[in-house]
Amino acid sequence: HDIELTLNMVKDCKPDDIGISVSYPLPGTKFYENVKHELGEKRNWIDSQDLDPMYEGPYSKEFYRALHSVTHKKFRIWQGIEYMKKTLSHPSKINKHTLRRIAATGYHALTLPGQLSRMRALENGASPGRKASLV
């Protein structure tokens, strides 16, 4: 599943930050050719809002918004755990930023289950035969 692979990549790479969007079909690409008949008036990413697909994707807009939230919460939890590990091994390097990130970890851990539940409910409305591609 592409979404799980992407989440695992984010977890393994441990980036400083992440940014997520739906895929935009760019003219001249195979992806664009595959979906150009679905674009209608919206033919450029500037015609669409963030996380608002311009073509018939495998999931609804609401699913992508929930996935965005789940991904960011998981990322912040993983990041917070890394901050905790660093703080335990080097307590003299603790600062306000580190404390904020650690405190936010608890918030994200508490709110993640609700977002996961919402995302899974929305996932059941996926269009058959289309694969999700979270980039």
C-alpha positions as CSV (number, residue, x, y, z in Angstrom):
1,H,0.0,0.0,0.0
2,D,1.5,3.3,-1.1
3,I,0.4,5.2,1.9
4,E,2.0,2.8,4.4
5,L,5.2,2.8,2.3
6,T,5.3,6.6,2.4
7,L,4.7,6.7,6.2
8,N,7.5,4.1,6.7
9,M,9.8,6.2,4.6
10,V,9.1,9.4,6.6
11,K,9.6,7.5,9.9
12,D,12.9,5.9,8.7
13,C,14.3,9.1,7.1
14,K,13.6,11.2,10.2
15,P,13.4,14.5,8.3
16,D,13.3,17.9,10.1
17,D,9.9,18.6,8.7
18,I,7.4,17.4,6.1
19,G,5.0,18.8,3.6
20,I,2.3,16.8,1.9
21,S,0.0,17.5,-1.0
22,V,-2.1,15.6,-3.4
23,S,-0.4,14.9,-6.8
24,Y,-0.9,17.5,-9.4
25,P,-1.0,16.5,-13.0
26,L,1.7,18.5,-14.9
27,P,1.4,18.8,-18.7
28,G,3.9,16.6,-20.5
29,T,3.8,13.9,-17.9
30,K,2.3,10.4,-18.2
31,F,0.2,11.2,-15.1
32,Y,-1.3,14.3,-16.9
33,E,-2.1,12.2,-19.9
34,N,-3.9,9.6,-17.8
35,V,-6.2,12.2,-16.1
36,K,-6.4,15.1,-18.5
37,H,-10.0,14.0,-19.6
38,E,-11.1,14.5,-15.9
39,L,-9.6,18.0,-15.4
40,G,-12.4,20.1,-16.8
41,E,-11.8,23.8,-16.2
42,K,-9.1,23.2,-13.6
43,R,-5.9,22.4,-15.6
44,N,-3.2,24.0,-13.4
45,W,-2.4,23.6,-9.7
46,I,-3.0,27.3,-9.1
47,D,-6.7,26.6,-10.0
48,S,-7.0,24.2,-7.1
49,Q,-6.8,24.5,-3.3
50,D,-4.2,22.5,-1.4
51,L,-5.4,18.9,-0.8
52,D,-8.1,19.5,-3.4
53,P,-7.6,16.9,-6.2
54,M,-8.2,18.2,-9.8
55,Y,-9.1,14.7,-11.0
56,E,-11.0,11.6,-9.8
57,G,-8.6,10.1,-7.3
58,P,-9.0,6.9,-5.4
59,Y,-10.2,8.8,-2.3
60,S,-12.4,11.8,-1.4
61,K,-11.1,15.2,-0.5
62,E,-12.1,14.5,3.1
63,F,-10.0,11.4,3.1
64,Y,-6.9,13.3,1.9
65,R,-7.5,15.9,4.6
66,A,-7.7,13.2,7.3
67,L,-4.6,11.5,5.9
68,H,-2.8,14.8,6.0
69,S,-3.7,15.1,9.7
70,V,-2.8,11.5,10.5
71,T,0.6,11.8,8.7
72,H,1.5,15.0,10.5
73,K,0.4,13.6,13.9
74,K,2.5,10.4,13.4
75,F,5.4,12.5,12.2
76,R,5.2,14.7,15.3
77,I,5.0,11.7,17.6
78,W,8.1,10.1,16.0
79,Q,9.9,13.4,16.1
80,G,8.9,13.9,19.7
81,I,10.2,10.5,20.7
82,E,13.6,11.4,19.0
83,Y,13.7,14.6,21.0
84,M,13.0,12.6,24.2
85,K,15.8,10.2,23.5
86,K,18.2,13.1,22.8
87,T,17.1,14.9,26.0
88,L,17.7,11.8,28.1
89,S,21.1,11.2,26.7
90,H,22.1,14.9,26.7
91,P,20.0,16.7,29.4
92,S,22.2,19.8,29.3
93,K,21.0,20.5,25.8
94,I,17.4,20.9,26.6
95,N,15.7,24.1,25.6
96,K,12.3,25.7,25.1
97,H,11.9,24.4,21.5
98,T,12.7,20.8,22.7
99,L,10.3,21.0,25.6
100,R,7.5,22.3,23.3
101,R,8.1,19.4,20.8
102,I,8.1,16.9,23.7
103,A,4.9,18.3,25.1
104,A,3.2,18.3,21.7
105,T,4.0,14.6,21.4
106,G,1.4,13.8,24.1
107,Y,-1.2,16.0,22.4
108,H,-0.6,14.2,19.0
109,A,-0.7,10.8,20.7
110,L,-4.0,11.5,22.3
111,T,-5.6,12.9,19.2
112,L,-4.2,10.4,16.6
113,P,-6.7,7.6,17.3
114,G,-9.7,9.8,16.5
115,Q,-8.1,10.9,13.3
116,L,-7.1,7.4,12.3
117,S,-10.7,6.3,12.9
118,R,-12.0,9.1,10.8
119,M,-9.5,8.3,8.0
120,R,-10.4,4.6,8.0
121,A,-14.1,5.4,7.8
122,L,-13.4,7.7,4.8
123,E,-11.1,5.1,3.2
124,N,-14.0,2.7,2.8
125,G,-15.4,5.1,0.3
126,A,-12.4,4.7,-2.1
127,S,-13.1,4.3,-5.8
128,P,-12.5,0.7,-6.8
129,G,-9.5,0.0,-9.0
130,R,-7.6,3.2,-8.3
131,K,-4.4,3.1,-6.3
132,A,-3.5,5.8,-3.8
133,S,-0.3,7.7,-4.5
134,L,0.8,9.9,-1.6
135,V,3.9,11.8,-2.6
